[in-house]
C-alpha cells in the first residue's frame, strides 16, 4: 500500500460532492468498484441497528464466550471493542478435531469480526475491533447490504481525512481505494510482478478471485514518503483526461472480459451500479452520486452535473433516552443553505502559480525575481513543483487567448482596425518574450514605451515605418545572452571513427570541372578567361625566384674530374 500516493489523492477529496476533483474531471469509487474489487453484495437490508455501548461486555460474552477485562480505574474511559492483539491471543489457535457446532459458530463469528474490522471498517488507529461490527454478526444468516455499508464508511473516512490537520491516519477499506486508484490512475501505480496461480474450485464458483487479484503480487514503494508525496502531488496536478483509464474493467458490453475465471458475484448485481441512493452504515448516511462520474461507466458526462447536497440532516432518531431498543431511520429531505448553488469548479489545484499575475506587464528585474519564494526554495535545494510553473504559464496563455478574441471582435467594428491590432500584437510579443525569459530562454528585453506612448495609438504608416526601423536595428544587434561564435567546432569522436580506424580518410569535395593546362588550351586555340590569365601570371611570378635559386646552386658546384684513366 502506497501511503504517499493515497495521501496526495485524499487531498483532492471534496465532501460536498463525494468525489476527487482532478484536472481531468471528477472521479470517485462507486458501487461498480465495490462489486468488481470486493465482490460484496449490494442488495439486502441496510446495516443499521442500535449502537449503544451500555453493557457491551456482557453482550460480547454471550456471543463469543469472553470479553476484554474492564480497566482498573473505573474513571478511565475504555472504547467499546476489543484490541486485535486480544483477539489473536484468545482465538488464534486452530479448532480441535471434533469440535461442537456452537464452538465452530463462535470461531466463525470471531473470524468474520476480525476480518471486517481489519479490512472494510478499519478505523484511523488500526488497533481496535469495535463492538458494533460483532453485534451485526449475531445472526450469521441475516443478509446485510455489506457493499453499500463499506462504501458509506469509506466516504465518511475520506470526509474526515481531507479536513484533518497535522498527523493522522485514515480508515475505511483502503484496499478498495488503492486498487481503484491503480486501475484508473498512473500516479503511484506499482509494477505487477509474477502472477501467482489461484487454486480454482470448479464446483464452487463463488470461490473464484475478484478483480483485485490482478494486483496480488506487486512491487513496493521504498523511497522517502515525504519526497514521493511531493512528486505524486505534481503528477496529479498535471494529469489530463487522456491519461486516465476511465473504463479499466472493459467497455459497457464487455465488462470483466479482461480477466479469466472472474467471480460471478462481481457481475450479478450490475443493475444497481448507477443507482442514486443514500448509503447506510450504522450511524452513517452518505449519498451515492454516480451521475457526477458518468465517464467511469462509458457514458456522456454533463457539465456541470445536477447538484445534490450531501450535507443534509439525513438521520432522524425515533425514541428518547439512552439504551433505546428501537431506532428508526428516516431520510429527511431538508433544504440546505447550499441547495440552490452549483458546484461549478470541477477541478482543484493544490499548487499555487510560481509568480504573480502582473509580472509580465513590466520589464523583469531578475535580481528581485531571485528573492521570490519559488526561486529561493530552488536555490536552497528544496524540491519545487513543476506544476506551479505550469499553472502560471497556463493562466497567462488563457488570458492572452481571451485578449486576442476581444481585439478580434473589436476589429470588425473599428474603421481603422490595423493600427490597434498591430499595437496589440507588439504588446503580446513583449509579454511572450518575457514569459520565455522566466522559463530560462533569456533574450534581449524589448525597449518598453512610456505610458503616454502606449496610451496614444499611432497611425498605420507610423507603425509600419517604426517596425521596419526596429527590425533593422534588431538585426544589427546581438543578444547579450548568446555566446560569441568561436569558429569551427572541434571535431568530436563518433562511432564512424572507430569503424574507419587505420583507413585513409577521403574527404569528398564538391565536384569542380578539371583545370586545363596552358599547352592544351594553346593546342585547342581556345582563348583564356580573365581568371585563368590572372592565375597563370601568378604561377609565373612564383616560378621565377625558384629558377634563379636553382642557377646559383649550379654555379657553386665544384668542377668534375676528368675521366678515369685519362
KAKAMO-V686104 format. One record per residue. SS is DSSP state (@ for helix, = for strand, . for the rest). PSI is psi in whole degrees, -180 to 180 (* if undefined). OMEGA is omega in degrees with one decimal (none if undefined). Layout:
# KAKAMO-V686104
ss->SS psi->PSI omega->OMEGA
ss->SS psi->PSI omega->OMEGA
This chain:
# KAKAMO-V686104
ss->. psi->128 omega->-176.8
ss->. psi->101 omega->-176.6
ss->@ psi->-37 omega->-178.8
ss->@ psi->-42 omega->179.5
ss->@ psi->-39 omega->178.3
ss->@ psi->-38 omega->178.8
ss->@ psi->-43 omega->177.8
ss->@ psi->-33 omega->179.1
ss->@ psi->-39 omega->-179.4
ss->@ psi->-30 omega->178.7
ss->. psi->-19 omega->-178.1
ss->. psi->11 omega->177.9
ss->= psi->137 omega->178.8
ss->= psi->117 omega->179.4
ss->. psi->-24 omega->-178.3
ss->. psi->-28 omega->-176.1
ss->. psi->-9 omega->-176.5
ss->. psi->42 omega->179.7
ss->= psi->158 omega->170.7
ss->= psi->127 omega->-179.5
ss->= psi->106 omega->-178.7
ss->= psi->169 omega->176.7
ss->. psi->-32 omega->-180.0
ss->. psi->-14 omega->-177.2
ss->= psi->-170 omega->179.9
ss->= psi->140 omega->178.6
ss->= psi->151 omega->179.8
ss->. psi->152 omega->170.7
ss->. psi->137 omega->-178.0
ss->. psi->-178 omega->177.4
ss->@ psi->-25 omega->174.6
ss->@ psi->-44 omega->178.9
ss->@ psi->-34 omega->177.3
ss->@ psi->-41 omega->179.8
ss->@ psi->-45 omega->-174.6
ss->@ psi->-37 omega->-175.3
ss->@ psi->-43 omega->-175.7
ss->@ psi->-28 omega->-178.4
ss->. psi->25 omega->-178.5
ss->. psi->152 omega->179.5
ss->. psi->140 omega->176.3
ss->. psi->-40 omega->-179.7
ss->. psi->137 omega->-179.7
ss->. psi->-175 omega->179.7
ss->= psi->143 omega->176.8
ss->. psi->139 omega->-177.7
ss->= psi->90 omega->-176.0
ss->. psi->128 omega->179.6
ss->. psi->177 omega->179.2
ss->. psi->123 omega->-178.4
ss->. psi->18 omega->178.1
ss->. psi->140 omega->-174.9
ss->. psi->8 omega->179.1
ss->. psi->127 omega->178.3
ss->. psi->30 omega->-176.3
ss->@ psi->-27 omega->180.0
ss->@ psi->-42 omega->177.9
ss->@ psi->-41 omega->178.7
ss->@ psi->-37 omega->177.6
ss->@ psi->-39 omega->178.6
ss->@ psi->-33 omega->177.5
ss->@ psi->-29 omega->-178.1
ss->@ psi->-46 omega->-173.1
ss->@ psi->1 omega->174.0
ss->. psi->-10 omega->178.9
ss->. psi->169 omega->179.8
ss->. psi->156 omega->178.2
ss->. psi->146 omega->-178.9
ss->. psi->153 omega->178.1
ss->. psi->152 omega->179.0
ss->. psi->153 omega->-179.1
ss->. psi->-40 omega->178.3
ss->. psi->117 omega->-177.8
ss->. psi->-22 omega->178.7
ss->. psi->-15 omega->-179.9
ss->. psi->132 omega->-176.8
ss->. psi->121 omega->-179.8
ss->. psi->140 omega->179.0
ss->. psi->154 omega->-179.2
ss->. psi->88 omega->-179.6
ss->= psi->-180 omega->-177.9
ss->= psi->138 omega->175.6
ss->= psi->152 omega->179.3
ss->@ psi->-33 omega->178.4
ss->@ psi->-37 omega->178.0
ss->@ psi->-39 omega->179.4
ss->@ psi->-43 omega->179.8
ss->@ psi->-33 omega->-178.9
ss->@ psi->-39 omega->-174.0
ss->@ psi->-23 omega->-177.3
ss->@ psi->21 omega->-178.5
ss->. psi->-16 omega->-178.9
ss->. psi->156 omega->179.3
ss->. psi->153 omega->177.9
ss->. psi->139 omega->175.9
ss->. psi->157 omega->179.0
ss->. psi->141 omega->-179.6
ss->. psi->26 omega->179.5
ss->. psi->153 omega->-178.7
ss->. psi->164 omega->-177.6
ss->@ psi->-38 omega->179.5
ss->@ psi->-36 omega->178.2
ss->@ psi->-39 omega->178.2
ss->@ psi->-43 omega->179.3
ss->@ psi->-35 omega->178.3
ss->@ psi->-47 omega->179.4
ss->@ psi->-36 omega->176.7
ss->@ psi->-42 omega->-180.0
ss->@ psi->-41 omega->179.3
ss->@ psi->-39 omega->179.0
ss->@ psi->-45 omega->177.7
ss->@ psi->-39 omega->176.7
ss->@ psi->-44 omega->179.6
ss->@ psi->-44 omega->-178.6
ss->@ psi->-41 omega->178.8
ss->@ psi->-41 omega->-178.2
ss->@ psi->-25 omega->-178.5
ss->@ psi->-27 omega->-172.6
ss->@ psi->-60 omega->-172.7
ss->@ psi->-44 omega->-172.2
ss->. psi->46 omega->178.2
ss->. psi->141 omega->177.0
ss->. psi->177 omega->-177.3
ss->. psi->-23 omega->178.3
ss->. psi->-39 omega->177.9
ss->. psi->26 omega->-178.7
ss->. psi->-7 omega->-170.7
ss->= psi->140 omega->171.5
ss->= psi->112 omega->-173.2
ss->= psi->153 omega->-175.5
ss->@ psi->-30 omega->-173.7
ss->@ psi->-31 omega->-180.0
ss->@ psi->-32 omega->174.1
ss->@ psi->-35 omega->179.3
ss->@ psi->-32 omega->177.5
ss->. psi->-17 omega->-179.8
ss->. psi->20 omega->178.9
ss->. psi->-45 omega->175.4
ss->. psi->108 omega->-175.1
ss->. psi->-27 omega->-176.3
ss->. psi->-3 omega->-177.2
ss->. psi->137 omega->-174.9
ss->. psi->100 omega->176.8
ss->= psi->157 omega->174.0
ss->. psi->82 omega->-176.1
ss->@ psi->-29 omega->-179.1
ss->@ psi->-48 omega->178.3
ss->@ psi->-35 omega->179.3
ss->@ psi->-42 omega->179.9
ss->@ psi->-39 omega->-179.8
ss->@ psi->-38 omega->177.2
ss->@ psi->-40 omega->179.3
ss->@ psi->-38 omega->177.5
ss->@ psi->-42 omega->177.1
ss->@ psi->-45 omega->-178.0
ss->@ psi->-38 omega->177.7
ss->@ psi->-37 omega->176.3
ss->@ psi->-37 omega->177.1
ss->@ psi->-41 omega->-179.0
ss->@ psi->-36 omega->-176.6
ss->@ psi->-37 omega->-177.5
ss->@ psi->-18 omega->179.0
ss->. psi->2 omega->-178.8
ss->. psi->135 omega->177.6
ss->. psi->152 omega->-179.1
ss->. psi->-159 omega->-178.9
ss->. psi->141 omega->179.4
ss->. psi->156 omega->-178.1
ss->. psi->-171 omega->178.9
ss->. psi->141 omega->179.0
ss->. psi->-164 omega->-178.3
ss->. psi->-176 omega->-178.8
ss->. psi->90 omega->179.4
ss->@ psi->-19 omega->173.0
ss->@ psi->-43 omega->176.9
ss->@ psi->-45 omega->-178.6
ss->@ psi->-39 omega->-178.3
ss->@ psi->-49 omega->-179.0
ss->@ psi->-37 omega->175.6
ss->@ psi->-42 omega->179.9
ss->@ psi->-42 omega->-179.4
ss->@ psi->-37 omega->-178.9
ss->@ psi->-35 omega->-170.2
ss->@ psi->-32 omega->-174.4
ss->. psi->145 omega->176.8
ss->. psi->-6 omega->-178.2
ss->. psi->119 omega->179.6
ss->. psi->14 omega->-178.9
ss->. psi->127 omega->-179.7
ss->. psi->171 omega->178.5
ss->. psi->129 omega->-179.0
ss->= psi->125 omega->179.6
ss->. psi->-165 omega->-177.8
ss->. psi->129 omega->-178.2
ss->. psi->140 omega->178.3
ss->. psi->139 omega->-179.0
ss->. psi->142 omega->179.2
ss->. psi->131 omega->178.4
ss->. psi->98 omega->-174.7
ss->. psi->145 omega->176.3
ss->. psi->97 omega->-173.9
ss->. psi->-28 omega->-177.6
ss->. psi->-2 omega->178.9
ss->. psi->86 omega->-175.6
ss->@ psi->-18 omega->178.8
ss->@ psi->-12 omega->179.1
ss->@ psi->9 omega->175.5
ss->. psi->158 omega->-175.5
ss->. psi->158 omega->174.2
ss->. psi->-175 omega->-178.9
ss->@ psi->-24 omega->-178.7
ss->@ psi->-17 omega->-178.4
ss->@ psi->-18 omega->175.8
ss->@ psi->-23 omega->179.4
ss->@ psi->32 omega->-176.4
ss->. psi->-42 omega->-176.4
ss->. psi->99 omega->-177.3
ss->= psi->164 omega->178.0
ss->. psi->157 omega->-179.2
ss->. psi->151 omega->176.7
ss->. psi->120 omega->-176.0
ss->. psi->3 omega->-179.7
ss->. psi->176 omega->179.3
ss->. psi->123 omega->-177.4
ss->@ psi->-33 omega->-179.1
ss->@ psi->-42 omega->178.8
ss->@ psi->-43 omega->-178.6
ss->@ psi->-30 omega->177.0
ss->@ psi->-41 omega->177.8
ss->@ psi->-39 omega->178.3
ss->@ psi->-43 omega->179.3
ss->@ psi->-34 omega->176.8
ss->@ psi->-43 omega->177.8
ss->@ psi->-42 omega->-178.7
ss->@ psi->-40 omega->178.0
ss->@ psi->-33 omega->179.4
ss->@ psi->-25 omega->-178.6
ss->. psi->8 omega->-178.4
ss->. psi->133 omega->178.6
ss->. psi->169 omega->-177.9
ss->@ psi->-29 omega->-179.8
ss->@ psi->-16 omega->-179.6
ss->@ psi->7 omega->-179.1
ss->. psi->136 omega->173.7
ss->. psi->97 omega->-173.6
ss->. psi->-30 omega->-177.9
ss->. psi->75 omega->-177.9
ss->. psi->-23 omega->-178.4
ss->. psi->-8 omega->-177.8
ss->. psi->170 omega->179.6
ss->. psi->-179 omega->-168.9
ss->. psi->-40 omega->-176.9
ss->. psi->0 omega->-179.4
ss->. psi->41 omega->179.1
ss->. psi->130 omega->-179.8
ss->. psi->2 omega->-178.7
ss->. psi->-17 omega->-179.1
ss->. psi->-4 omega->-179.7
ss->. psi->122 omega->177.7
ss->. psi->149 omega->178.5
ss->. psi->44 omega->177.2
ss->. psi->142 omega->179.8
ss->. psi->129 omega->-179.3
ss->@ psi->-18 omega->177.7
ss->@ psi->-22 omega->-177.4
ss->@ psi->-22 omega->-173.5
ss->. psi->-8 omega->-171.3
ss->. psi->-16 omega->179.4
ss->. psi->37 omega->-178.5
ss->@ psi->-21 omega->-178.8
ss->@ psi->-14 omega->-179.1
ss->@ psi->1 omega->-170.9
ss->. psi->-37 omega->-177.2
ss->. psi->31 omega->-179.1
ss->. psi->126 omega->175.9
ss->. psi->109 omega->-172.5
ss->= psi->163 omega->171.9
ss->= psi->139 omega->177.2
ss->= psi->125 omega->-171.3
ss->= psi->132 omega->175.8
ss->= psi->99 omega->-179.0
ss->. psi->-111 omega->-178.6
ss->. psi->3 omega->-175.3
ss->= psi->139 omega->172.8
ss->= psi->116 omega->179.7
ss->= psi->150 omega->-175.6
ss->= psi->137 omega->174.3
ss->= psi->119 omega->-174.0
ss->. psi->74 omega->179.1
ss->@ psi->-17 omega->-178.3
ss->@ psi->-14 omega->177.4
ss->@ psi->-12 omega->-177.3
ss->. psi->49 omega->-176.6
ss->@ psi->-22 omega->177.5
ss->@ psi->-25 omega->176.1
ss->@ psi->-17 omega->176.7
ss->@ psi->8 omega->180.0
ss->. psi->22 omega->-177.3
ss->. psi->170 omega->-179.1
ss->. psi->136 omega->179.7
ss->. psi->116 omega->175.5
ss->. psi->148 omega->-177.3
ss->. psi->123 omega->-2.0
ss->. psi->151 omega->179.1
ss->. psi->166 omega->-179.6
ss->. psi->133 omega->-174.9
ss->. psi->134 omega->175.3
ss->. psi->114 omega->-176.1
ss->. psi->125 omega->177.9
ss->. psi->4 omega->-177.5
ss->. psi->44 omega->179.1
ss->. psi->167 omega->175.5
ss->. psi->90 omega->-174.2
ss->. psi->-33 omega->-167.9
ss->. psi->125 omega->172.3
ss->. psi->125 omega->-176.2
ss->. psi->128 omega->179.6
ss->. psi->128 omega->-177.5
ss->. psi->175 omega->-178.2
ss->. psi->159 omega->177.8
ss->. psi->160 omega->179.6
ss->. psi->153 omega->178.6
ss->. psi->28 omega->180.0
ss->. psi->145 omega->-174.9
ss->. psi->-29 omega->-177.1
ss->. psi->135 omega->176.9
ss->. psi->121 omega->177.9
ss->. psi->146 omega->-179.1
ss->. psi->119 omega->176.6
ss->. psi->140 omega->178.7
ss->. psi->114 omega->-177.3
ss->. psi->117 omega->178.1
ss->. psi->69 omega->-179.7
ss->. psi->149 omega->179.2
ss->. psi->125 omega->-179.8
ss->. psi->167 omega->179.0
ss->. psi->-27 omega->-178.6
ss->. psi->19 omega->-176.0
ss->. psi->-27 omega->-178.3
ss->. psi->-1 omega->179.5
ss->. psi->161 omega->179.9
ss->. psi->135 omega->178.2
ss->. psi->89 omega->-172.8
ss->. psi->-39 omega->-176.5
ss->. psi->113 omega->-179.5
ss->. psi->9 omega->178.8
ss->. psi->152 omega->-179.0
ss->. psi->141 omega->178.2
ss->. psi->127 omega->-179.5
ss->. psi->-13 omega->-177.0
ss->. psi->127 omega->179.2
ss->. psi->159 omega->175.8
ss->. psi->151 omega->-174.7
ss->. psi->-31 omega->-174.9
ss->. psi->170 omega->179.2
ss->. psi->162 omega->-177.1
ss->. psi->-32 omega->-174.3
ss->. psi->20 omega->-175.8
ss->. psi->-22 omega->-176.4
ss->. psi->-3 omega->-177.5
ss->. psi->-17 omega->178.9
ss->. psi->160 omega->175.5
ss->. psi->139 omega->-173.8
ss->. psi->126 omega->172.5
ss->. psi->102 omega->-172.7
ss->@ psi->-24 omega->175.8
ss->@ psi->-41 omega->176.0
ss->@ psi->-35 omega->179.3
ss->@ psi->-30 omega->180.0
ss->. psi->-17 omega->179.4
ss->. psi->2 omega->178.3
ss->. psi->163 omega->-176.5
ss->@ psi->-40 omega->-177.9
ss->@ psi->-49 omega->-178.8
ss->@ psi->-30 omega->178.3
ss->@ psi->-43 omega->177.6
ss->@ psi->-42 omega->179.9
ss->@ psi->-37 omega->-179.6
ss->@ psi->-31 omega->179.5
ss->. psi->-1 omega->177.9
ss->. psi->4 omega->177.5
ss->. psi->144 omega->-176.9
ss->. psi->126 omega->176.3
ss->. psi->151 omega->-175.7
ss->. psi->130 omega->174.7
ss->@ psi->-21 omega->179.3
ss->@ psi->-28 omega->178.5
ss->@ psi->-43 omega->176.2
ss->@ psi->-37 omega->178.9
ss->@ psi->-41 omega->178.2
ss->@ psi->-39 omega->179.0
ss->@ psi->-46 omega->-179.4
ss->@ psi->-41 omega->-179.5
ss->@ psi->-41 omega->179.3
ss->@ psi->-38 omega->178.9
ss->@ psi->-39 omega->178.2
ss->@ psi->-39 omega->177.7
ss->@ psi->-42 omega->178.3
ss->@ psi->-40 omega->178.7
ss->@ psi->-39 omega->178.4
ss->@ psi->-41 omega->177.6
ss->@ psi->-39 omega->177.5
ss->@ psi->-40 omega->177.9
ss->@ psi->-42 omega->179.2
ss->@ psi->-38 omega->179.2
ss->@ psi->-45 omega->179.9
ss->@ psi->-37 omega->179.4
ss->@ psi->-39 omega->177.6
ss->@ psi->-37 omega->178.9
ss->@ psi->-26 omega->-178.3
ss->@ psi->-23 omega->179.6
ss->. psi->-19 omega->-178.1
ss->. psi->-22 omega->-178.8
ss->. psi->149 omega->176.9
ss->. psi->-39 omega->178.5
ss->. psi->83 omega->-174.5
ss->@ psi->-10 omega->-173.1
ss->@ psi->-41 omega->-178.6
ss->@ psi->-55 omega->178.3
ss->@ psi->-36 omega->-179.8
ss->@ psi->-42 omega->178.1
ss->@ psi->-39 omega->176.7
ss->@ psi->-40 omega->178.5
ss->@ psi->-41 omega->179.8
ss->@ psi->-39 omega->179.2
ss->@ psi->-44 omega->178.0
ss->@ psi->-38 omega->178.5
ss->@ psi->-40 omega->177.5
ss->@ psi->-37 omega->177.8
ss->@ psi->-42 omega->178.5
ss->@ psi->-42 omega->179.8
ss->@ psi->-35 omega->177.4
ss->@ psi->-40 omega->176.9
ss->@ psi->-35 omega->176.1
ss->@ psi->-41 omega->176.3
ss->@ psi->-35 omega->178.0
ss->@ psi->-36 omega->176.9
ss->@ psi->-33 omega->-178.5
ss->. psi->6 omega->174.3
ss->. psi->-10 omega->179.9
ss->. psi->72 omega->-173.4
ss->. psi->132 omega->177.1
ss->. psi->170 omega->-177.7
ss->. psi->143 omega->179.6
ss->. psi->131 omega->176.8
ss->. psi->135 omega->-178.1
ss->. psi->124 omega->-178.6
ss->. psi->137 omega->177.7
ss->. psi->160 omega->178.6
ss->. psi->171 omega->-178.0
ss->@ psi->-33 omega->179.8
ss->@ psi->-35 omega->179.2
ss->@ psi->-37 omega->179.7
ss->@ psi->-29 omega->-178.6
ss->@ psi->-35 omega->-180.0
ss->. psi->123 omega->-179.9
ss->. psi->115 omega->-176.9
ss->. psi->171 omega->178.4
ss->. psi->172 omega->-178.9
ss->@ psi->-41 omega->-179.5
ss->@ psi->-39 omega->179.0
ss->@ psi->-42 omega->179.1
ss->@ psi->-39 omega->-178.5
ss->@ psi->-43 omega->179.4
ss->@ psi->-41 omega->177.9
ss->@ psi->-37 omega->179.2
ss->@ psi->-40 omega->179.1
ss->@ psi->-43 omega->-179.5
ss->@ psi->-43 omega->179.4
ss->@ psi->-33 omega->178.1
ss->@ psi->-40 omega->177.4
ss->@ psi->-40 omega->179.3
ss->@ psi->-36 omega->179.3
ss->@ psi->-36 omega->178.2
ss->@ psi->-30 omega->-178.2
ss->@ psi->-28 omega->-178.6
ss->. psi->158 omega->179.4
ss->. psi->147 omega->-178.6
ss->. psi->140 omega->179.5
ss->. psi->-11 omega->-177.4
ss->. psi->0 omega->179.7
ss->. psi->140 omega->-178.9
ss->. psi->149 omega->177.0
ss->. psi->148 omega->178.0
ss->. psi->135 omega->-177.5
ss->. psi->26 omega->-177.8
ss->. psi->-156 omega->-179.4
ss->. psi->141 omega->179.2
ss->. psi->147 omega->179.9
ss->. psi->150 omega->-179.5
ss->. psi->128 omega->-178.5
ss->. psi->151 omega->-179.3
ss->. psi->133 omega->179.9
ss->. psi->163 omega->177.0
ss->@ psi->-26 omega->178.1
ss->@ psi->-29 omega->177.7
ss->@ psi->-35 omega->178.5
ss->@ psi->-35 omega->179.7
ss->@ psi->-40 omega->-176.8
ss->. psi->21 omega->-179.8
ss->. psi->139 omega->179.7
ss->. psi->-3 omega->-179.2
ss->. psi->152 omega->178.4
ss->. psi->124 omega->-177.4
ss->. psi->125 omega->179.3
ss->. psi->120 omega->-179.7
ss->. psi->121 omega->-180.0
ss->. psi->120 omega->179.0
ss->. psi->167 omega->178.3
ss->. psi->141 omega->-179.4
ss->. psi->121 omega->178.6
ss->. psi->148 omega->179.2
ss->. psi->141 omega->-179.1
ss->. psi->145 omega->-179.6
ss->. psi->144 omega->178.9
ss->. psi->138 omega->178.0
ss->. psi->161 omega->-178.8
ss->@ psi->-39 omega->-179.9
ss->@ psi->-39 omega->-179.9
ss->@ psi->-35 omega->178.5
ss->@ psi->-38 omega->179.2
ss->@ psi->-37 omega->178.6
ss->@ psi->-39 omega->-179.3
ss->. psi->-2 omega->-179.8
ss->. psi->42 omega->178.4
ss->. psi->131 omega->-179.4
ss->. psi->148 omega->179.0
ss->. psi->145 omega->176.0
ss->. psi->167 omega->-179.7
ss->@ psi->-38 omega->179.7
ss->@ psi->-42 omega->179.6
ss->@ psi->-36 omega->177.5
ss->@ psi->-42 omega->177.8
ss->@ psi->-39 omega->178.7
ss->@ psi->-37 omega->179.8
ss->@ psi->-41 omega->177.8
ss->@ psi->-38 omega->179.0
ss->@ psi->-38 omega->177.7
ss->@ psi->-37 omega->178.7
ss->@ psi->-38 omega->177.8
ss->@ psi->-33 omega->178.6
ss->@ psi->-28 omega->-177.9
ss->@ psi->-27 omega->-177.9
ss->@ psi->-53 omega->178.0
ss->@ psi->-30 omega->177.8
ss->@ psi->-42 omega->179.6
ss->@ psi->-40 omega->178.7
ss->@ psi->-43 omega->177.6
ss->@ psi->-35 omega->-179.0
ss->@ psi->-38 omega->179.1
ss->@ psi->-42 omega->177.6
ss->@ psi->-37 omega->178.6
ss->@ psi->-34 omega->179.6
ss->@ psi->-39 omega->-179.4
ss->@ psi->-35 omega->-177.7
ss->. psi->-7 omega->-179.5
ss->. psi->138 omega->178.5
ss->. psi->155 omega->179.1
ss->. psi->143 omega->-177.3
ss->. psi->148 omega->176.4
ss->. psi->160 omega->177.8
ss->. psi->-179 omega->-177.5
ss->. psi->153 omega->177.6
ss->. psi->137 omega->177.5
ss->. psi->6 omega->-178.3
ss->. psi->* omega->none
